[in-house]
Amino acid sequence: MTFSVQVQRINAAAPAAGLGCQRQGRPAVLAGAPPHGAVPDYAAPYHRRAVGPNQCCSALVRSIDAPVAAVWSVVRRFDEPQAYKHFLKSCHVIDGDGHVGTVREVRVVSGLPANSSKERLEILDDERHVMSFSVVGGEHRLANYRSVTTLHAARGGAGTTVVESYVVDVPTGNTKEETCVFVDTIVNCNLQSLAQIAENMARNL
């Protein structure tokens, strides 16, 4: 399916359809940055950001029954996001070698108001388990999108808390609420898939 990037209106209900995203077990959705205490002090600044008058932001928190090492091994693969982001059908690194500054181009499955996205790796911290990327081009409606994901040990190291926050421009013809609902649904699907993959990995260790 081909979408018009200029005129296609975001449908807040669209991402849930056809992506295998279930409503139960969804992460907590927080307005803006995570509240004090949700993440360690060293990680909180990664989720604080300036938000323009025509932008919206949100943060989602997910608990995963797998150690940080297992979850991070999936999240850190900037060259293979489709491993757990099921609305992506392919990814090609077009510049860089996997370090900060690397640029990838991802192709999106049909059913979403997008065809492709060009994304740059902004942060990849293997010690603190922080990853961030920004959208720098492509055929889509989520302009100036930037995402930060941090992982934190939970339950004495047996589990992981994942925090993913983002800021994005509100597309013409949509409200801030519609935009956040749309993006939150996609991120929710991603985190649900990530949890399933990491928990299966942990069970097979």
Salt bridges, closest charged atoms under 4 A:
ASP65 OD1 - ARG155 NH1 3.00
ASP79 OD1 - ARG77 NE 2.82
GLU80 OE1 - ARG77 NH2 3.12
ASP97 OD1 - HIS99 ND1 2.89
GLU105 OE2 - ARG107 NH2 3.97
GLU119 OE1 - ARG104 NE 2.71
GLU122 OE2 - ARG120 NE 2.89
ASP126 OD1 - ARG76 NE 2.78
GLU178 OE2 - ARG9 NH2 2.59
